[in-house]
Amino acid sequence: MHHYAILANPGHNRIYFDAALNIACNEIRAITEARDLEISDIGERDLNLPACICFSTEEPLNSKALKALSASSIYYALFEILEQGLLKPLAAESFQTFPESLNQILKYTGKTNEQFTRMMVNLALSACKTGSEQITLIDPMCGKGTTLFEGMVRGFNVVGVEINDKWTQEIQAYLINYLKKGRYKHTKAKERRTHNGKRLSDGFTLETAATKEDFSKGKIQTLKVFPADTRHTQFLAKKNSCDILVSDLPYGVQHGSKNAKAPKLDRSPLELLKAAAPAWKQVMKPKGALVISYNEFTLKWKEAEEALTEAGFKVLGEEPYINYLHRVDQSINRNLIVAVK
């Protein structure tokens, strides 16, 4: 047997750090299962180190497994545990194209923790079986872009839909400023979407690459963002074009959802999910995967399962895709649900 330890990232939100260690074990199981790597004895262990997760494998980790594990939300460093408790540090090939600072610099009230976002992306990738050479990620309620920026860090093409046009403008301004300061080659353009002859959204597109060489060779990443209602997603992104969908439903605290008939914020995430899920399904590729986080105080897992099933998704109801419930604060008891098309 070969024994390993992942040193936990100290950047995790301290409010739910203890829970993060437990749910990260499921995340690691999902990552390894998707790559047909069998692990055992996974869990937190005292190695006279800061918090870490340990596990064992029959075969030594290869370079692909090391790279995949280094992308886990809990990852800070990876060691092989040798005889007499000696720790051998293991280097992993970078999974990033753009620096993580792309997703870390922007701070604002209500921002989802970057590590939690990364975990959701990892679960979606693990459940996704599209086989695409380059992943396209969509966040149909993208807020100020945390999930989109994580996708760009990972080398994906990304699509965002956000009903608050002020936030979409902030995404554009922030990203263009970041690319200019980093001297990344990029182009920008406007993209209008219409439906039944009426203007639906005036969005924007950015094409960029992490290196000048990649940009000149056409190895680009694309970001598209549309200020629009998430219920109209099928008119904004192409049918069967997205591999993974990762998003936060309104928690009913600082966030809400707007109803076309009622200008005030609607605090019912269930009604929003029922209305929007069919539109989301249309833009996803066959065998694509969806991961949605939500507040258990305003929506229950069973209700979310029924809404997604009714829309034609297959909800994954067994480990490692369940048991992610954790308390964020007094008003948010966060959970997530994973489904495939």
N, C-alpha and C positions, 0 to 999 in steps of 0.2 A: 504493500500500500504506500501511497505517496500522500503526504500531509502538508496542508497549506494554511496560511493565515492572511486575511485581508485586513489591514489597518484601516479603521473607520475614518472617513473624512471629517475633520473637526469643524468644517463649515456648515454642518447640518444644523437646522433650526433647533436650538436647545430646548424649546418647549416640548418637542416630541422626539428628542434624541433617543430615549430608551425604547420607544415604540419603533423608531426607525431601524434599530438593530434587528428587531424581530421580523419586521416586514421585509427588510433587505435579504433575509435568508430565503424568503419565497421568490424574491426578484432574482437572486443568484440561481435558484433552482430552475426558474423559467429560462434564463439565459443559457444554462448548461444543457437542459433538456432539448432546447431548440437546435442544439449542435450535437445531439446524441452523445453527450458526455455524462457518464454516470458519476454522481458524487454521493457521499455518505457522511454521517456524523457531522452534519452542518449545524453550527450554533455558536453563540458567544462563549469564549473561553478565556481564562486568566493566564496570560503568558508573561506577566510582569511588564506589560505594555499598556498604552492607552487602549480604549475599547477596540476589539477586533472580532472578526468572525472567522472561525476555523472550519475546515472540511477536508475530506480525504477522497482520493481517486485511485482506481486500480492502475490506470496508465498515467504517466507523467503528462502535465499540461503542455500542449504544443503551442506554437506561436499564435494560431488563430484563437485558441481558447484564452490565452493570456490577453490578447487584444480585446476580446469580448468582455472578459471579466474586468478589465481596466476601465470599461465604459459603464460599469455598474454605479449606481448613485452613491453607494457607501464607500467606494474605492478611494484610498489615499496612497497605499503602497501594498505590494504583494510579496509575501515571503514563503519559501519552502521551509518546513520545519524538519530539521535534520536530527540525527541522534544526539542525545544529551540536551535536547532543547535548543540547539543552535539554530539561528535563523539566517537563511540565505536569501538576500534580496533578488527579485526577479524583474528583469526589464521587459516591458511590453511595448509593441509597436503602437504609435499614437493612433487613436480612432478619430482624431479631429482634423478638420480642414482649417477652419478659422479658430483663433484663440478663444478660450472660455470667457475672456473678458467681454466679448461681444454680448454675452447674456448676463454678466455680473455687474457691469458698470451702472446700468439703469436701475434706479431704486425709486419705489413709490409705494404709497399705502395700498395694501391689498394684494401686493405682488405675491404670486405663488412661489414658494421656495424652489430655487433652481434644481436642487437635488431631487425633490419630489417630482418635478417635471421630468427630469432625466429618467427616473424610475418608471414613470408612465410610458415614456417613449420606448424604454427597454422592453416593457411588457408587450407593447404593441408590436415591436419588431419580432419578439419571440413567438407571438401568436400568428404573425403574418406569414403567408405561404405563397405570395405572388411570384417570387423568384425574379423580381425586377433588378436590373443591374444598378440603377440609381433610384433610391426611394423618393417618393413624393409624399410629403406630410401635409395634411390639412388640419387647421384648427378653425372650426366654424363659429367660435365665440372667442376670438383671439385676444381680446382686451388690448393691452399695450405691447403684446408680442413675445412674452417669455417663451412660449412653446415654439414659435417661429424661429426665434434666435437660437434655441437649442437645436432645432433642425438644421440650421445653417452651420452651426459648429460641427455637426455630425456629417456634413457633406450632402444633405438632402436638398431637393427642390421643395419649396414650401408655399402654401396657399393659406391666406387668412381671410376670415369674414368677421366684421365687427360693426354692430349697429351704431356705435358712437363714432361719428366721423372725425371728431376732434382727436380721438385716440389713434385713428388710422393716420392722421396727419403727423402725430407725434412719432409714430413708428417710422414713417418715411424720413422725417427730419433727423431723427436719431441715427438711423442706419446710414444715410448719406453722409452725415458728419463723421461717423465712425470709419466708413470706407475712405473718405478723403484724408482723415488724419493718419490712417494706416497705409495710405498710398496704394490701396487696392484698386485695380482696374474695374470699372463698372460703367454700365449704361442704364438710363432710366427712361421710362415711357409711360404714357397714360393708357389705360384700357377701359373702355366704356362697355357696359353690358346692358342690353335691352331685352325686353320680353313683351310680346304682342304689340310691337311697335312703340312701346313706351320705355323711356330711360329707367333702368333699374339701379345702376350704380356707376359712378365714375371712380374707378380704381387706378392703381399704379403698379408698374412692374419694374423690378431691378434685376439686372443680370450682372453677375460678378464671379470672381474666382479667387482662391486664396493666393495664387501666384500669377505673375505676369505671363509666364510660359503657358500655364493652363488656359488663361483667358485668350491668348493668341491662337491656341490650338482648338478653341471651341469647347474646352472642358469646363463648362460653366455651371453655376448654381443660379436658380431663378427664384425670386420672391415675388408673389403676387398678393396684393391686399385690396379688399373691396369693402367700402363702407355700405353695409346692407344688413337686412334682417337674415338671421341664420336659416329661417324657414324657406328662403329663396336660394339656398346653396346650389341646388341643381341647375340654376340658370347662370351661375357665376363660374363654376369649374366644369370642365368637360366630363361627360359621362364616362365612368370606368377609368378614371385617370389617377386616382389617389390610392397609395398602398396602405397608409395608416392614417387614422383620425385620432387625435389626442386633444382633449379639451376639458375645461372646468365648467360644469353647470353652475348657474348662479347659486351662491350659498345662502341667499336670502338675508344677508347681513349688510355688507357694503355693496353687494352686487344685486342686480335684478334683471328681469327680462321685459322688454317692451312688447305690448300687444298692439297689433295694427289698429284695433278698434278702441284701444284705451291708451292714451299717451302716458299715463302713469306707469311706474314700474310694477310688473306682475311678480309676486314673490313665489309663484308656484313652478318649481323646476319640472314637476311631473308633466304638467300641461305643455310646457315648452318642449320637453323631450318627445312627447307623443306627436307634437306637430312637426318637429324638425327632423326626427330620425328617418322618416321616409325620404326626405330630400338628401340627407347625408348618404344614405345607402346608394342612391343613384350615382354619386360621383366616385364611389369606391370601386376598386378593382375586385373581381372575384377572388376570394380567399384573402382579401385584405382584412385588417384588424382595427378595432375601435377600442379606445380606453377613455372612459369618462370618470372624472372625480366629482363628488357631490357631497352635500352636508346631510348626514343621517337624521338631523333634527327636522329637516324639511322634505326629505325623500328617503324611502327605505329601499334596500337592495332588491327585494322581491318586486316592488313596484317598478323599479328601473328595468329589471329582467323582463317583466311582462310587456312593458312599452317597447323595448328593443325587439323582443320576439314577435310582437304584433307587426313591427316594421319590416320583419324578414331577416333579422340577424339571428345568429346562433350564439347564445350567451355561454361562456365558459364558466361552469359552476363548480369546478374542482380545483384543488391545489395543483400548481402554484399560482393560480389566477384568482384566488379568493383569500379572505382573512387579511385585509389591509386596513381595517378600521382603526383609527387613532384620533385622540383628542388634540385639537390645535389650540382652542381656547374655550371659554365658557359657552360661546354661542356656535362653535363649529366642531362637530364630531365627524371627521372626514373619512370617506370610504371611496372606493373606486369599483368599476365594473368593466369587464373585458368581454368583447364579443367579436365574432368574425362574420364576414359576408358569405 
